[in-house]
Amino acid sequence: MIIGTLENGNKCVYDLPKGVKTAEQFTALIVGYNNKPWQREELQNQPILIGLNGPMYNGTAYLKSTGEEVTIIRYEQPSKY
């Protein structure tokens, strides 16, 4: 699990495809940052990853370790169709 921080200081968790398992792999894919004012606040300045769709808002969840509520930011493989 890779945990990040939103602009407002709250934590987020990145929901990534199976092939991206470490923070090093994640950061190696960053090609820019999302700056689309019409999108949700949680998506602002989130990484854009080469070869993946996203960032996408995927709701919230609670960390088992701390009980803290976090935003889930999802990325997925593009469809082959």
C-alpha positions as CSV (number, residue, x, y, z in Angstrom):
1,M,0.0,0.0,0.0
2,I,1.3,3.4,-1.0
3,I,0.1,6.3,1.1
4,G,0.3,10.0,-0.1
5,T,-1.0,13.3,1.0
6,L,-3.7,15.5,-0.5
7,E,-3.3,19.3,-0.8
8,N,-5.4,19.8,2.3
9,G,-3.0,17.7,4.3
10,N,-5.2,14.6,4.6
11,K,-3.8,11.2,3.6
12,C,-4.7,9.2,0.6
13,V,-4.1,5.7,-0.5
14,Y,-3.2,4.8,-4.1
15,D,-5.1,1.9,-5.6
16,L,-2.7,0.7,-8.3
17,P,-2.5,-2.1,-10.9
18,K,-0.8,-5.3,-9.6
19,G,2.5,-4.6,-11.4
20,V,3.1,-1.4,-9.3
21,K,4.1,-2.6,-5.8
22,T,6.7,-0.2,-4.4
23,A,7.0,3.6,-4.0
24,E,10.0,3.5,-6.3
25,Q,8.0,1.9,-9.1
26,F,5.2,4.4,-8.5
27,T,7.5,7.5,-8.7
28,A,9.2,6.2,-11.8
29,L,5.9,6.3,-13.6
30,I,5.1,10.0,-12.8
31,V,5.0,12.1,-15.9
32,G,3.2,15.1,-14.5
33,Y,0.5,16.2,-12.1
34,N,-3.2,16.6,-12.5
35,N,-4.4,20.2,-12.6
36,K,-8.0,20.1,-13.9
37,P,-10.1,22.6,-11.9
38,W,-13.3,21.0,-12.9
39,Q,-12.4,17.7,-11.2
40,R,-12.7,16.9,-7.5
41,E,-10.5,18.6,-5.0
42,E,-9.0,15.3,-4.0
43,L,-7.6,14.8,-7.6
44,Q,-5.8,18.2,-7.8
45,N,-2.0,17.8,-8.1
46,Q,-2.2,14.0,-8.0
47,P,0.4,12.3,-10.1
48,I,-0.3,11.4,-13.7
49,L,1.3,8.0,-14.4
50,I,2.6,6.9,-17.8
51,G,0.6,4.2,-19.4
52,L,-2.2,4.2,-16.8
53,N,-5.7,5.8,-16.6
54,G,-6.1,8.2,-13.7
55,P,-6.0,9.6,-11.2
56,M,-9.7,8.8,-10.3
57,Y,-11.6,9.3,-7.1
58,N,-12.5,5.9,-5.6
59,G,-14.2,7.0,-2.4
60,T,-12.9,6.7,1.2
61,A,-11.8,3.9,3.5
62,Y,-10.3,3.6,7.0
63,L,-6.8,2.5,7.6
64,K,-6.7,-0.7,9.7
65,S,-3.5,0.4,11.4
66,T,-4.9,3.8,12.7
67,G,-8.6,3.9,12.0
68,E,-7.9,7.1,10.0
69,E,-10.2,7.9,7.1
70,V,-8.3,8.2,3.8
71,T,-9.3,9.1,0.2
72,I,-8.6,6.3,-2.3
73,I,-7.0,7.5,-5.6
74,R,-7.3,4.9,-8.3
75,Y,-5.3,4.2,-11.4
76,E,-6.0,1.4,-13.9
77,Q,-4.6,-0.2,-17.1
78,P,-6.2,1.2,-20.2
79,S,-8.8,-1.1,-21.9
80,K,-7.5,-3.2,-24.8
81,Y,-10.6,-2.4,-26.8
